[in-house]
Amino acid sequence: MTATLITGADVWDGLAEVPAPRQVLVVDGRIQRIGDALEAPADAQVVNLPGHTLTPGFIDCHVHVTLAPPIGPAVAMASSVAKALRSLPVLRTLLMNGFTTVRDLACVDVDYPTIDLRDAVAAGIVVGPRMVVAPHMISARGGHGDFSGTVAEEYQFPSRPMELAAADGCDEIRTRVRQEIRAGADWIKFAATGGFASPSDDPGQATYSQEEMDVLVATATDLGVPVTPHSYGDEGIQRAVRAGVRSIEHGNLASAQTLRMMEDAGVFLVPTQYAILSGAQRGEEDPMWAVMPEYAKRKARKYRSALLDAAERVAASNVRIAFGTDAGMFPHHENWREFPTMVSTGITPLRALQAATSAAAELLAFDDLGVIAEGKIADLVAMPGNPFTDIEVTGQVDFVMKEGVIYKHRAPSGQL
């Protein structure tokens, strides 16, 4: 038996409106007791965290561990082995940031490196957050997942096509979904609309018909696998909700009507606001604009004000928000910045913190995660200060425990 007693911290359980002073006893990877004056086993390790807030381990529901900016043909053409090797420090970084679980929503590869990384973490071969994986993003040709137009024809090798998971029409879509699940997919991801980083589509336009989305979701559902779409605009979101998706990724152009539709259907929103709004808030004098391709500049100009307006609508809505960042489209170590970005748009600190804990665990159907309660898996993180009064402390996590194992602890001098 291994035991750890955590003392000195204010404990937030993932649900309550405020944290409260408590002690937490962890035994064999699970939370055994929560109380005020706990008696620990004689050989228990005692961790004292004065001035800290202890919370459930954070969950990032939208990452890309095998991607890193700038995203382009060179990234796509790298071998899956190279991508997996480059991902090892990324996984450690995410864990050290306090994220004990991540959902990876698509690599840019014809192979399945994220499946192998997930399994390596689960087996203890690689240090990192537990992973839930959608291997590729299924996309219409000419849609957000089709990058074949970004490289010259002589580089369109049959063995490594840039269109990757492209599928058109119900039969091809059905086949592609089954291939992803056969390879070990936990989730299916597809592109319901265009995007900002792709060359031949528009974020506000739907790229699959209602019939195609219905077939895609029904095929995955028959095999017990949930579905989420990349989707910005109303029509794509509404078609996806009608088809029966579990969550919407981005949704950064959603109208109030569409958000209400999501509320009524119980569909989660993963808004990835840091990735989207940090760009929309930059003026054209920013150096970022100099390196943007022309198609990306056109989209940014077209939708900048609409993105900022839509963020306020999300804060005013009652849609279920789950925390997700799109890390990989920006440096992974910055994924914690989603917290202050959400709060800056009017989302309360409580709602933002629940999005990364209890709400995210509900989205991913992890009953043993996302809360601090007796019997649950001991995924615990702590930060100096109080995130309810200073959300920026979420970027200062200095204690990380995953399944009862301490991976990070910056103890004051003289303390364990």
C-alpha angles and dihedrals in degrees: 000000000000119000136184126186114203114201141167098040134109105242124218112191099204094259113048123096093239138013122253134198110271142145122233124206116201120194125180094344098312136091106256103174140009119192150110104273109015125183110224128199113273094252096044119130111239118214115191116201108177115180091017136117115223115207138167114280110278121252122210108199097190122045138133107209095180094052129079131174133298092050112202147119093301090060093047094048096051116106120263088241091056091048092049092049092050088051096061096081089041091059091049091049092052091050092048088051087062098260106133094171132035136178110217110209106197141327126218098241140099089228129061108251094151091057089055092046091050091052093045091054091047090051093050093245093116128036113232147092119309106266134222110192142206098181100204140004111246108221142173114250107268089025133111095287096049110091096160090114093061096072133051119265093251089065095053094105112187090225093055109029114184091222088070105168098016115149131168128191130015098282095050092044092051091051093048093051091051091049091054092050092045088056091055106269116173091192137017118227126191138172110251093173139013122273144218099250097049123086109221108041144060126241091223097052127084113235100191127054122239089254092053093049091047091054093045095052094040092052092052092043092054087058094046097251122130122228135218130179134213098235137159110165132063100250095051092046094048093049090049093050091050089050091056108254120170098221142003119231115218102344087179096151097045118139123224089256092055092047089053089050089054091048092052092049094046092238116157123230120219099191103184089203099168093058093046105035099041087065095042091052094055119095122226090259088069113109088235090075093060092064098040117107115243094251090056092049091052092052093046092052092046097051106026098105093038091056093052092047093049092054089062090051091055091053091050094048131083095227114138107255122205119190117252133151114185087233108183090053082070129017110301095226089067095060092106088067089081087080098062091038091057091048091048090060093054102271109137120243089243092055092045093050093046088050089061096043127020096014093046091049089051091051091051093042093239103150092179096053139062099048138067104234137132112280096019125120111275101243100148135162133182136197133187111260132008120302090200090067098027113026090184091077087076084080092058102062107159101169124057126175122176119186090343095308117117112225099168133023124154098192123192114253112286095018132101 
